[in-house]
Structures are given as C-alpha cells and as structure tokens.
Amino acid sequence: MSSAYMDDYNGYQVKPHKDTPSHYVIVTAGKGGKIPDILSGMFTTKQIAKKAIDAYLLGKPKKETNNGEEVNKG
C-alpha cells in the first residue's frame, strides 16, 4: 500500500521521519527485516533515498539459481 507520503521502492519504503517530516528514512517493505547501515540515515529528498537504495542493491552480491535453489554468491 502506497500513500502520498510513503513510496514503495525495490523492496524498501521511503517515508518521512516521524520527528523531522522534512527528511526521509528508509524502512523495509513488509514485516521485520534489518536495514543495512548504509541506508539507515536520514535523507533530504525521496530521490536521494532512492539513489541510495539503488547504489546498495548494485553492490549487493547477486543470487544465482542452482537446480531451482537460490545460492547466494559472495
């Protein structure tokens, strides 16, 4: 579910910080999950937060399938 204040983006959500609504934070989309340290700060715009998500995902090891099972390479 997405609202005018929160954007779903590549498995994460970008939403306004509860104490400083002019800044944005990244949280996991869904229940639980840990935010990587590189994504745990505050961002001044949604676009900068989304670029941080993209940069994190580009550097993350790729998963390959091995006989139908996912294998984490890295």
C-alpha positions in Angstrom: 0.0 0.0 0.0 1.5 3.3 -1.0 0.4 6.8 0.0 1.3 10.3 -0.9 3.8 10.3 2.0 5.3 6.8 1.6 6.8 5.3 -1.6 7.5 1.6 -2.1 10.8 1.2 -4.0 12.7 -2.1 -4.8 11.6 -3.9 -1.6 12.0 -0.8 0.7 9.8 2.1 1.7 10.8 5.7 1.7 8.8 7.7 4.2 9.0 11.0 6.2 10.9 10.8 9.5 8.5 10.9 12.5 10.3 13.7 14.3 11.6 15.6 11.2 9.0 15.2 8.5 11.0 17.3 6.0 13.6 14.5 6.0 13.1 10.9 4.8 14.1 7.4 6.2 14.2 4.0 4.5 12.4 1.1 6.1 11.8 -2.5 5.0 8.6 -3.1 3.0 6.8 -5.8 5.0 7.3 -7.1 8.5 10.7 -7.2 10.1 14.0 -7.1 8.3 17.1 -5.2 9.1 18.0 -2.0 7.2 21.7 -2.1 6.1 23.9 0.6 7.8 24.3 2.5 4.5 20.6 3.0 4.3 19.9 3.8 8.0 20.4 7.6 7.9 18.0 10.5 7.1 17.8 11.8 3.5 16.7 15.3 2.5 14.7 14.1 -0.5 12.9 10.9 -1.7 15.1 10.9 -4.8 18.3 10.8 -2.8 17.0 8.0 -0.7 16.0 6.0 -3.8 19.5 6.6 -5.3 21.0 5.2 -2.0 18.8 2.1 -2.4 19.9 1.7 -6.0 23.6 2.0 -5.0 23.2 -0.5 -2.2 21.4 -3.0 -4.5 24.1 -2.7 -7.2 26.8 -3.5 -4.7 24.9 -6.5 -3.2 26.1 -10.0 -4.3 23.8 -11.5 -6.9 21.8 -14.6 -6.2 22.0 -17.4 -8.8 19.9 -20.5 -9.1 21.4 -24.0 -8.8 18.9 -26.7 -9.8 16.0 -24.5 -8.8 17.5 -23.4 -5.5 18.9 -19.9 -4.8 22.5 -19.7 -3.9 24.0 -16.5 -2.5 27.3 -15.7 -4.3 29.6 -13.5 -2.3 
